[in-house]
Amino acid sequence: MIPEDQEQSREVLRQENALLKEHIEALTAASDVSRELVLKEFKKSEQMLRELEERAAAEQALKEELEKRLREAEARERELATERARLEDMQIAAINMMEDIAAARTRAEAATRAKSEFLANMSHEIRTPMTAIVGFAENVLEPDQSASERINAIHTIRRNGQYLLGIINDILDLSKIEANKMTIERIPCNLCRLVAEVASLVRVRTEEKGLAFHIEYLGAIPDTIRTDPTRLRQILINLIGNAVKFTEEGGVRLIVRFVDDERPYMQFDVLDTGLGMTEEQTIGLFQAFTQADATMTRKFGGTGLGLTISKRFTNMLGGDITLIETKQGNGTRFRATIDAGSLDGVAMLHDPMSATDVEREAATTAGETAPTALRDCHVLLAEDGKDNQRLITHILSKVGASVTVEENGKLAMETAVAARDAGTPFHVILMDMQMPVMDGYEAVSLLRERGYEGAIVAVTAHAMKSDRQKCLDAGCDDYATKPIDRKRLIETVRTQFLGCIATWQKRVERRAGVALE
């Protein structure tokens, strides 16, 4: 039997256990509710976190989009700035272009006026000598003309023809210079001889006008310089010719001086006692197609190209032309300079005036070509112009040559080959390079292809250095230009004739030597 106090204790424990159980159950229930609440809150937190992350991502994307748009805006702003600058440059360029166009229009109008005046002047300059040539040619044909009148008429025709040729040469020279086709050479040149040649040409004009002409040398000068003698001669003749043209009383002086500078050069001063110029008249003095003023052109004539061409030539020769002084009514002084070239081993002339006098005397006392200079010389002339046929035949016949004429390259080629094959070859062939049927270039080439070894001289109105080379490349041995220079033509033919005779003599000697062996 369990004691009562134990039973009570047990009951107490049961009650406590029951309470504890209820408490545990209550706690369990409470725990379940708390867990659910916690889970629910956790889920809410997760949802909020996702929303925050999504919002942060959206904000980041928005930020990136804003930054992108900002960069694009900055890029567009830079592009706009660049475009604005480009437009400003274009505007400036357009303004400059408009100014250039206006200036070009002004220059073009001035050039047009100048060239119109030049053409009108050229019409006058060409028609004036042509009037004299045609008129005096008609006079020669008149039966009642005396011998002296005919001779005077012929001299007038010749003088006007030479003047006309000078005009044509000036125009061609300028066109070649402007096209950069003008070439120069630098060869040893005897300055005293060249000055003497210029003096002999100029004195004819000064004596006609009753003017004095003097040459002065300041100090010693080199015996020779390296330059282009043809261009230097043209420069001096142009300068002195201008001085003579505009001088009515007094005279003209040429002062020659050697300047031994770091780069040695020759200096030529041309002084006159002529009209002189005002300051306004000196403007555009070296421009093509212009003279001091239109009244000068009408009174004195000329192309207005002489100074322009001479200045270009001096520039090409390493120097220049300058106007030193001028005063209306008191004359003018021009100065031309050219590079003297290398003077190594060149002697200095301490009395150049005496050397010039000797050269001048030699130039003015030279005799005419001997009438037998081309005796026994057989010439074949290929020329289609009847007048040129008669002229060249007359020139060569007067100095002893026999001339056969053919009117085109084909006939000339056939005649030359036939004469060679017959054992009677021509000593010299004068070949016009521009003919009908077959021109000279083709005829010469075919002759060389067929083994023709005789001398062939090109005769052509094309006078540029490139034309000469073209003729030589075709197979010609030498070159002569039209209009015909009698002495030069005779000398050219004589040189080729003597060379031909020497070549034939050597062949005979070689054959004789072979026969003896």
C-alpha positions in Angstrom: 0.0 0.0 0.0 1.3 3.4 -1.2 1.5 5.9 1.5 -0.8 8.9 1.2 2.0 11.5 1.0 3.5 9.6 -1.9 0.2 9.5 -3.6 -0.1 13.2 -3.1 3.4 13.8 -4.4 2.6 11.7 -7.4 -0.6 13.7 -8.0 1.4 16.8 -7.8 3.8 15.5 -10.3 1.0 14.5 -12.6 -0.5 18.0 -12.4 2.9 19.5 -12.9 3.5 17.2 -15.9 0.1 18.1 -17.2 0.9 21.8 -16.8 4.3 21.3 -18.3 2.7 19.4 -21.2 0.2 22.2 -21.7 3.0 24.7 -21.5 5.0 22.7 -24.0 2.0 22.4 -26.2 1.4 26.1 -25.9 5.1 26.8 -26.5 5.0 24.4 -29.5 1.9 26.1 -30.9 3.5 29.5 -30.2 6.7 28.3 -31.9 4.7 27.2 -34.9 3.1 30.6 -35.1 6.4 32.3 -34.7 8.1 30.2 -37.3 5.3 31.0 -39.7 5.6 34.6 -38.8 9.4 34.4 -39.3 9.0 32.6 -42.6 6.4 35.1 -43.7 8.7 38.0 -42.7 11.6 36.3 -44.3 9.7 35.9 -47.5 8.7 39.6 -47.2 12.4 40.5 -46.7 13.4 38.4 -49.7 10.7 40.1 -51.8 11.9 43.5 -50.6 15.5 42.5 -51.3 14.6 41.4 -54.8 12.7 44.6 -55.4 15.6 46.6 -54.0 18.0 44.7 -56.3 15.7 45.2 -59.3 15.3 48.9 -58.4 19.1 49.1 -58.0 19.6 47.4 -61.4 17.0 49.7 -62.9 18.7 52.7 -61.4 22.1 51.4 -62.7 20.7 50.8 -66.1 19.2 54.3 -66.0 22.5 55.7 -64.9 24.3 53.9 -67.7 21.7 55.1 -70.2 22.1 58.6 -68.9 25.9 58.4 -69.1 25.6 57.0 -72.6 23.3 59.8 -73.6 25.6 62.3 -72.0 28.5 60.9 -74.0 26.5 61.0 -77.2 25.5 64.5 -76.4 29.1 65.4 -75.8 30.1 63.7 -79.0 27.4 65.5 -80.9 28.6 68.8 -79.3 32.1 68.0 -80.5 30.8 67.1 -83.9 28.8 70.3 -84.0 31.9 72.3 -82.9 33.9 70.6 -85.7 31.1 71.2 -88.2 30.9 74.8 -87.0 34.6 75.2 -87.4 34.4 73.6 -90.8 31.6 75.9 -91.9 33.6 78.9 -90.6 36.6 77.6 -92.6 34.4 77.2 -95.6 33.0 80.6 -95.1 36.5 82.0 -94.9 37.5 80.0 -97.9 34.5 81.2 -99.8 35.3 84.8 -98.9 38.9 84.2 -100.0 37.7 82.5 -103.1 35.4 85.4 -103.9 38.3 87.7 -103.4 40.6 85.5 -105.5 37.9 85.4 -108.2 37.5 89.1 -108.1 41.3 89.6 -108.3 41.5 87.0 -111.1 38.7 88.7 -112.9 40.6 92.0 -112.5 43.8 90.3 -113.8 41.9 88.6 -116.6 40.3 91.8 -117.6 43.7 93.6 -117.5 45.2 90.7 -119.4 42.4 90.8 -122.0 42.9 94.5 -122.4 46.7 94.0 -122.6 46.3 91.2 -125.2 43.7 93.1 -127.1 46.1 96.0 -127.3 48.9 93.6 -128.1 46.9 92.0 -131.0 45.9 95.4 -132.3 49.6 96.4 -132.0 50.7 93.1 -133.7 48.2 93.7 -136.5 49.9 97.1 -137.0 53.4 95.7 -136.6 52.8 92.9 -139.0 50.8 94.8 -141.6 53.3 97.7 -141.7 56.3 95.6 -143.0 53.9 93.4 -145.1 52.6 96.6 -146.7 56.2 97.6 -147.5 57.1 94.1 -148.7 54.1 93.7 -151.0 54.2 97.3 -152.2 57.9 97.4 -153.0 57.7 93.9 -154.6 55.1 95.4 -157.0 57.4 98.3 -157.6 60.2 95.9 -158.7 57.8 94.5 -161.3 57.1 97.9 -162.8 58.9 98.1 -166.2 59.9 101.8 -165.8 61.8 101.3 -162.5 65.5 102.2 -162.7 68.2 99.8 -161.5 68.9 101.9 -158.4 65.1 102.0 -157.6 64.9 98.3 -157.9 67.9 97.8 -155.6 66.4 100.2 -153.0 63.1 98.3 -153.2 64.8 95.0 -152.7 66.8 96.3 -149.7 63.5 97.6 -148.3 61.8 94.2 -148.8 64.7 92.5 -147.1 64.8 94.9 -144.2 61.1 94.6 -143.6 61.2 90.8 -143.9 63.9 90.7 -141.2 61.9 93.0 -139.0 58.9 90.7 -139.5 61.0 87.7 -138.6 62.1 89.4 -135.4 58.5 89.9 -134.3 57.7 86.2 -135.0 60.8 85.1 -133.0 59.8 87.3 -130.0 56.3 85.8 -129.9 57.7 82.2 -130.2 60.4 82.9 -127.6 57.8 84.1 -125.1 55.5 81.1 -125.8 58.3 78.7 -125.3 59.3 80.4 -122.0 55.8 80.3 -120.7 55.4 76.7 -121.7 58.7 75.9 -119.9 60.1 74.6 -123.1 62.9 77.1 -123.5 66.3 75.5 -122.8 69.7 77.2 -122.4 73.2 75.9 -122.7 76.4 76.8 -120.8 79.4 76.7 -123.0 82.7 78.7 -123.1 81.9 82.1 -124.7 84.4 84.8 -125.8 82.9 87.9 -124.3 84.8 90.4 -126.4 83.8 88.7 -129.6 80.2 88.6 -128.6 80.2 92.3 -127.6 81.8 93.1 -131.0 79.1 91.2 -132.9 76.4 93.0 -130.9 78.1 96.4 -131.6 78.4 95.7 -135.4 74.6 95.0 -135.5 73.7 98.0 -133.3 75.9 100.5 -135.1 73.8 100.1 -138.3 70.8 101.4 -136.4 72.6 104.1 -134.5 74.2 105.4 -137.7 70.8 105.5 -139.4 69.5 107.8 -136.5 72.7 109.8 -136.2 73.4 108.6 -132.7 76.7 107.9 -131.0 77.4 104.4 -129.6 80.2 103.6 -127.2 81.4 100.5 -125.4 83.2 100.9 -122.0 84.9 98.2 -119.9 85.3 98.9 -116.1 88.4 96.9 -115.2 89.6 93.5 -116.4 87.2 90.9 -117.6 87.6 87.1 -118.2 88.7 86.0 -121.6 85.8 83.5 -121.6 82.7 82.9 -119.5 80.4 79.9 -119.4 77.0 81.0 -120.6 74.5 80.7 -123.5 76.0 83.1 -126.1 72.8 83.1 -128.2 70.6 84.2 -125.3 73.2 86.7 -124.0 73.5 88.2 -127.5 69.7 88.5 -127.6 69.5 90.2 -124.2 72.1 92.8 -125.2 70.5 93.5 -128.6 67.1 93.9 -127.0 68.3 96.3 -124.3 70.5 98.4 -126.7 67.8 98.2 -129.4 65.2 99.6 -126.9 67.7 102.4 -126.0 68.2 103.3 -129.6 64.5 103.2 -130.4 63.6 105.7 -127.7 66.6 108.0 -128.2 66.4 110.8 -130.8 69.5 112.8 -129.9 72.8 112.0 -128.1 73.7 108.4 -127.9 73.8 105.0 -126.2 76.5 103.4 -124.1 77.2 99.8 -123.1 79.2 99.5 -119.9 80.7 96.0 -119.2 82.0 95.0 -115.8 83.2 91.8 -114.2 82.2 91.5 -110.5 84.4 89.0 -108.6 81.9 88.2 -105.9 81.3 85.0 -104.0 79.5 84.0 -107.2 81.3 85.8 -110.0 79.0 87.5 -112.5 79.0 89.8 -115.5 77.3 93.2 -115.4 76.0 95.0 -118.5 74.7 98.6 -118.1 72.9 100.2 -121.1 72.5 104.0 -120.8 70.8 106.3 -123.2 70.0 110.0 -123.5 66.5 109.3 -124.7 63.0 110.1 -123.5 63.2 108.5 -120.1 60.1 107.4 -118.2 57.8 108.7 -115.4 57.2 106.6 -112.3 53.8 105.6 -113.6 55.3 104.5 -116.9 57.7 102.1 -115.1 54.8 100.1 -113.6 54.5 96.8 -115.5 57.7 97.5 -117.4 58.7 93.8 -117.5 55.2 92.4 -118.1 54.4 90.7 -121.4 52.4 92.6 -124.0 52.9 96.0 -122.4 55.0 99.1 -123.1 55.3 102.3 -121.2 52.0 103.5 -122.7 50.0 103.2 -125.9 51.4 106.4 -127.4 54.9 104.9 -127.3 53.6 101.9 -129.2 52.0 104.0 -131.8 55.0 106.3 -132.2 57.9 103.8 -131.9 56.3 100.4 -132.7 57.5 97.1 -131.3 55.8 94.1 -129.6 56.3 95.0 -126.0 58.0 91.6 -125.5 61.7 92.5 -125.6 62.2 93.4 -121.9 60.0 90.5 -120.8 61.9 88.0 -122.8 65.3 89.5 -121.8 64.4 89.4 -118.1 63.4 85.8 -118.4 66.6 84.9 -120.2 68.8 86.7 -117.6 66.9 84.8 -114.8 67.6 81.5 -116.6 71.3 82.6 -116.9 71.5 83.2 -113.1 71.0 86.9 -113.1 68.4 89.6 -113.6 67.5 92.9 -115.4 66.7 95.9 -113.3 65.9 99.5 -114.0 68.6 101.5 -112.3 67.5 105.0 -113.0 65.2 106.9 -115.4 63.9 110.4 -115.6 61.5 111.8 -118.2 63.5 113.7 -120.7 66.9 112.6 -119.3 67.3 109.1 -120.4 67.3 105.6 -118.8 69.8 103.1 -117.4 69.1 99.4 -117.4 71.4 96.8 -115.8 71.6 93.2 -116.8 73.5 90.6 -114.8 74.4 86.9 -115.6 76.3 84.2 -113.9 79.9 84.0 -115.2 80.2 80.3 -114.5 83.4 78.5 -113.6 86.5 80.6 -114.3 89.1 78.0 -113.4 92.1 78.5 -115.6 90.5 81.5 -117.5 92.9 84.4 -118.2 91.8 88.0 -117.4 91.9 90.6 -120.1 93.3 93.9 -118.7 92.7 95.8 -121.9 89.4 94.3 -123.2 88.6 97.3 -125.4 91.5 96.5 -127.7 90.4 92.9 -127.9 86.9 94.1 -128.7 88.1 96.4 -131.5 90.1 93.6 -133.1 87.0 91.3 -133.0 84.8 94.1 -134.4 87.2 94.7 -137.2 87.3 91.0 -138.0 83.6 90.9 -138.0 83.1 93.8 -140.3 85.8 93.0 -142.8 85.0 89.3 -143.3 84.7 88.7 -147.1 81.8 87.1 -148.9 81.7 83.3 -149.4 84.0 82.2 -152.3 82.1 81.4 -155.5 83.9 78.0 -155.6 83.2 77.0 -152.0 81.0 74.1 -153.1 82.5 73.3 -156.5 82.0 69.6 -157.5 79.4 69.2 -154.7 76.3 67.3 -155.8 73.3 68.2 -153.6 69.8 66.6 -153.6 67.2 69.0 -152.4 63.9 67.6 -151.2 61.5 70.6 -150.9 57.9 71.0 -151.9 57.7 74.8 -152.0 58.5 76.1 -155.5 59.8 79.4 -154.3 62.1 77.7 -151.7 63.3 75.3 -154.4 64.4 78.3 -156.6 65.9 80.2 -153.7 68.0 77.3 -152.3 69.1 76.2 -155.7 70.2 79.7 -156.5 72.1 80.1 -153.3 74.0 76.8 -153.7 74.6 77.2 -157.4 76.2 80.6 -156.9 79.0 78.9 -154.9 79.6 76.0 -157.4 77.2 73.3 -156.3 75.0 71.3 -158.7 71.5 70.8 -157.3 68.9 68.1 -158.1 65.4 68.9 -156.8 62.6 66.5 -155.7 59.3 67.7 -154.4 58.6 65.1 -151.7 60.3 62.6 -149.4 59.4 59.5 -151.5 60.9 60.8 -154.7 63.9 62.1 -152.8 64.5 58.7 -151.2 64.2 56.9 -154.5 66.5 59.3 -156.3 69.1 59.1 -153.5 69.1 55.2 -153.5 69.3 55.1 -157.3 72.2 57.5 -157.4 74.1 55.5 -154.7 73.4 52.2 -156.5 74.6 53.7 -159.8 77.9 54.7 -158.2 77.2 58.5 -158.3 75.9 59.3 -154.8 75.0 62.8 -153.7 77.4 64.4 -151.4 74.7 66.1 -149.3 70.9 65.7 -149.1 68.9 68.7 -147.9 65.7 67.3 -146.6 62.7 69.4 -145.8 61.0 67.7 -142.9 57.4 68.6 -143.7 56.3 67.6 -147.2 53.3 65.9 -148.8 53.2 62.2 -149.9 56.1 61.3 -147.5 57.6 63.7 -145.0 61.3 64.1 -144.3 61.3 62.1 -141.0 60.0 59.0 -142.7 62.2 59.5 -145.8 65.4 59.8 -143.7 64.4 56.8 -141.5 63.8 54.6 -144.6 67.1 55.8 -146.2 69.0 54.8 -143.1 67.2 51.5 -142.9 68.3 50.8 -146.5 71.9 51.4 -145.5 72.3 54.9 -146.9 75.4 56.4 -145.3 75.6 59.8 -147.0 75.2 63.2 -145.3 71.6 64.4 -144.7 70.8 67.9 -143.4 67.3 68.6 -142.1 65.8 71.9 -143.4 62.7 73.0 -141.4 60.8 76.0 -140.2 60.5 74.3 -136.8 63.3 76.0 -134.8 63.0 74.6 -131.3 65.8 72.6 -129.7 63.5 69.6 -129.4 62.8 69.8 -133.1 66.5 69.7 -133.8 66.9 66.6 -131.7 63.9 65.0 -133.4 65.6 65.5 -136.8 68.9 64.1 -135.5 67.1 61.1 -133.9 65.5 60.4 -137.3 69.0 60.0 -138.8 69.9 63.5 -140.0 73.6 64.6 -139.6 72.8 68.3 -139.2 70.0 70.8 -139.0 69.2 74.1 -140.8 66.3 76.4 -140.1 64.0 78.5 -142.2 64.1 81.4 -143.2 67.3 80.4 -144.9 70.5 82.1 -143.6 72.7 82.0 -146.7 76.1 81.9 -145.1 75.0 79.4 -142.5 73.4 77.1 -145.1 76.5 77.3 -147.3 78.8 76.6 -144.3 76.6 73.7 -143.2 76.6 72.1 -146.7 80.4 72.7 -147.1 81.1 71.0 -143.7 79.1 68.0 -144.7 80.6 68.0 -148.2 84.2 68.0 -146.9 83.3 65.3 -144.4 81.8 63.2 -147.1 84.9 63.6 -149.3 87.2 62.7 -146.4 85.1 59.6 -145.7 85.2 58.5 -149.3 89.0 59.1 -149.4 89.5 56.8 -146.4 87.4 54.1 -148.0 89.5 54.3 -151.2 92.7 54.1 -149.1 91.4 51.1 -147.2 90.4 49.3 -150.4 93.8 50.1 -151.9 95.5 48.7 -148.8 93.4 45.5 -149.0 94.2 45.1 -152.7 98.0 45.4 -152.0 97.8 42.7 -149.4 
